[in-house]
Amino acid sequence: MNNNINLPELSYQAFLTYQEVTDFVKSLASVYPDMCQLGSIGKSREGREIYLLTITNFTSGDPKDKPAYLIHGNIHATELAGTHASLYTARQLLVDESVRDLLQEVVFYIIPRINPDGAEYVATASGPIRSRTDRSILESNTLYPKDMNGDGLILTIRQEHPNGNLICDPDDTRLLIRRKADSKGPFYRLIPEGEIYNWDGSDNISIDGRGFDWNRNWSYDWRPEPEQYGAGDFPFSETEMRCIGEFIHSNPNIFAILGYHTGPAAVLRPPSTGSDSDLDEHDVRMMDDLAQF
Ligand SMILES: [Zn+2]
């Protein structure tokens, strides 16, 4: 039977909303029940599932007894392509007949979107955010970006301000350019569309409160702020990070982890601190070989 005809294509026309991710992972699991199971490692702060796809040949033994390769994506909210890359990988593992032998022996755990709340915020409102959207602890005189007029976008507003670092471009006043020492006013600063919590009426506001960067919330070499901006209160202090931490610790068959990001066009590998000699030389060689792909 050719299952592929029932399998939806992965669309590259737009980034995916939570509902679209949900529909896609459900379709993978329903078309390939012998090779793909849909689960969840837990729920996000706002109650969304953090989906887990387990991909292997389920007739060739318990997945927990096979070596496992973990892939995760979209830990940083704006890096929505990480979800696409994870779903593409999952789909290829299922449709590519040349990897059937691999699925006899190896299990792939794929978490396409660790950060469904932050990703939804970015996908539906283009909100600027590193990882976390939780607004349960609001700080006074802080502007929290928000789509105020319901157009689906959080835009940037120019505000005239004596300390502004920008001036109008004399050739095109729609544009702003950097202020120089001898520039003449009016001066402007840029602020995001949003709402100032508990505003005292002054212009002494900060933007967006405390930031969180979940890639700095792992346990290895965790360092507190200000050494590591966004590191959180302690390793795995963030709900979703605790979910993946517990998943990794409860699955000792995991032998490698790959995280999809979109920052630099690079393959980053351990050790992020120290030197290659800290690692097993075979591991180094294997990671270099993998990077060639
Ligand atoms: Zn990233």
Boltz pocket constraint, residues with backbone or C-beta under 6 A from the ligand:
constraints:
  - pocket:
      binder: B
      contacts: [[A, 75], [A, 76], [A, 79], [A, 215], [A, 260], [A, 261], [A, 262], [A, 263]]
      max_distance: 6.0
